[in-house]
Amino acid sequence: MTSTTMHEAHRRVAVVTGAAAGIGQAYALRLAADGHAVAIADLGPAEQTVRLIEDAGGAAFAVPTDVADPDSVARFARAVADRFGGADILVHNAGIYPVVAFEETDWSTWRKVMGVNLDSAFHLTHAFLPGMKAKGWGRIVLVASTAFHTGPPGLVAYAASKGGVIGFARSLAAEIGEFGVTVNVIAPGMVRTPGTLAGRQHELGLFDKVLAAQAIKRTGTPEDLMSAVSFLTSDGASFVTGQTLAVDGGVARL
Ligand SMILES: NC(=O)c1ccc[n+]([C@@H]2O[C@H](COP(=O)([O-])OP(=O)(O)OC[C@H]3O[C@@H](n4cnc5c(N)ncnc54)[C@H](O)[C@@H]3O)[C@@H](O)[C@H]2O)c1
């Protein structure tokens, strides 16, 4: 199958960042199940996600990419253009969440968190928005966290970066609505992923603490986020923009 016929066989082309594992993998699988071709940008190898999509009859490819690096994002965007002719949907999920007290947070950690979580939204939107505007249709979904709303200790840089993402989406929404492009934010709550299970979240007992504050008394899974991304990237969501959708078992009731 040529790249052109592959593109035509799919409804839309979706870029998903950080889709090698965790919630990003769930987003990629759901978007593929919705009929979209999927292009993955992840620092690490995303072959498992690509294989799961291809085994189910979908189209996907992955390019090792650092979303904090504008040159790396530009290379990824060129690969997406070569393979699928551009992107209609951008789901920017890649993120890091080191748990460090503010006074132990050095400048390089602060910059790294801002680079991966917030500067990346700038690079990726610059890379993919022009193509969406030209087509008169686009969906941008950025990923924040209800940690922005609840403000737990040890996450000053993280909460600041995710608050930045929400502000970014609100203002951008006002600029691009007239072009048929929406931008919304998903704010997950505490979810069991490779990242949270390997990080200090687990060791500090944050799963239990957050669970106590939830209206729905079970810990979230990556699958709990799938319907939100499906809705926000659908044709039916064309009148929804600038919003933050908390998917957190009812901790932050926005
Ligand atoms: N898991 C949670 O409880 C939770 C809660 C709220 C928000 N979030 C947000 O959801 C997103 C995904 O979280 P997760 O728990 O699935 O994470 P994870 O650590 O399990 O997976 C993140 C993925 O992003 C990739 N990644 C990291 N830095 C990157 C970079 N610079 N460039 C490209 N890819 C990079 C990693 O390789 C990995 O595949 C993050 O933005 C996170 O802040 C997660």
The ligand as a Tripos MOL2 file, in Angstrom:
@<TRIPOS>MOLECULE
LIG
   44    48     1     0     0
SMALL
NO_CHARGES

@<TRIPOS>ATOM
      1 N1         -0.3280    9.2770   35.3490 N.am      1 LIG1
      2 C1         -0.9310   10.2110   36.0480 C.2       1 LIG1
      3 O1         -1.3500   10.0040   37.1940 O.2       1 LIG1
      4 C2         -1.1290   11.5800   35.4350 C.ar      1 LIG1
      5 C3         -1.9350   12.5020   36.1200 C.ar      1 LIG1
      6 C4         -2.1370   13.7530   35.5730 C.ar      1 LIG1
      7 C5         -1.5490   14.0930   34.3680 C.ar      1 LIG1
      8 N2         -0.7610   13.1920   33.7290 N.ar      1 LIG1
      9 C6         -0.1430   13.6010   32.4750 C.3       1 LIG1
     10 O2         -0.4220   12.6530   31.4770 O.3       1 LIG1
     11 C7          0.6940   12.5400   30.5940 C.3       1 LIG1
     12 C8          1.1520   11.0890   30.5080 C.3       1 LIG1
     13 O3          1.4500   10.6130   31.8010 O.3       1 LIG1
     14 P1          1.8670    9.0900   32.0530 P.3       1 LIG1
     15 O4          1.7030    8.8570   33.5000 O.co2     1 LIG1
     16 O5          1.2090    8.2020   31.0720 O.co2     1 LIG1
     17 O6          3.4360    9.1820   31.7430 O.3       1 LIG1
     18 P2          4.5350    8.0000   31.5420 P.3       1 LIG1
     19 O7          5.7780    8.5000   32.2050 O.co2     1 LIG1
     20 O8          4.0040    6.6810   31.9380 O.co2     1 LIG1
     21 O9          4.7220    8.0340   29.9640 O.3       1 LIG1
     22 C9          5.1330    9.2480   29.3700 C.3       1 LIG1
     23 C10         5.6600    9.0080   27.9910 C.3       1 LIG1
     24 O10         6.1760   10.2750   27.5200 O.3       1 LIG1
     25 C11         7.4580   10.0650   26.9710 C.3       1 LIG1
     26 N3          8.2710   11.2750   27.1060 N.ar      1 LIG1
     27 C12         8.8070   11.7920   28.2380 C.ar      1 LIG1
     28 N4          9.5520   12.8830   27.9480 N.ar      1 LIG1
     29 C13         9.4790   13.0450   26.6030 C.ar      1 LIG1
     30 C14        10.0610   13.9650   25.6880 C.ar      1 LIG1
     31 N5         10.8700   14.9480   26.1120 N.pl3     1 LIG1
     32 N6          9.7830   13.8430   24.3740 N.ar      1 LIG1
     33 C15         8.9810   12.8440   23.9310 C.ar      1 LIG1
     34 N7          8.4240   11.9320   24.7430 N.ar      1 LIG1
     35 C16         8.6800   12.0180   26.0650 C.ar      1 LIG1
     36 C17         8.0520    8.8880   27.7440 C.3       1 LIG1
     37 O11         9.0780    8.2590   27.0090 O.3       1 LIG1
     38 C18         6.8200    8.0020   27.9520 C.3       1 LIG1
     39 O12         6.6260    7.1060   26.8790 O.3       1 LIG1
     40 C19         1.7620   13.5070   31.1290 C.3       1 LIG1
     41 O13         1.6600   14.7410   30.4490 O.3       1 LIG1
     42 C20         1.3600   13.6760   32.5790 C.3       1 LIG1
     43 O14         1.8010   14.9040   33.1200 O.3       1 LIG1
     44 C21        -0.5340   11.9400   34.2300 C.ar      1 LIG1
@<TRIPOS>BOND
     1     1     2 1
     2     2     3 2
     3     2     4 1
     4     4     5 ar
     5     4    44 ar
     6     5     6 ar
     7     6     7 ar
     8     7     8 ar
     9     8     9 1
    10     8    44 ar
    11     9    10 1
    12     9    42 1
    13    10    11 1
    14    11    12 1
    15    11    40 1
    16    12    13 1
    17    13    14 1
    18    14    15 2
    19    14    16 1
    20    14    17 1
    21    17    18 1
    22    18    19 2
    23    18    20 1
    24    18    21 1
    25    21    22 1
    26    22    23 1
    27    23    24 1
    28    23    38 1
    29    24    25 1
    30    25    26 1
    31    25    36 1
    32    26    27 ar
    33    26    35 ar
    34    27    28 ar
    35    28    29 ar
    36    29    30 ar
    37    29    35 ar
    38    30    31 1
    39    30    32 ar
    40    32    33 ar
    41    33    34 ar
    42    34    35 ar
    43    36    37 1
    44    36    38 1
    45    38    39 1
    46    40    41 1
    47    40    42 1
    48    42    43 1
@<TRIPOS>SUBSTRUCTURE
     1 LIG1         1 GROUP 0 **** ****
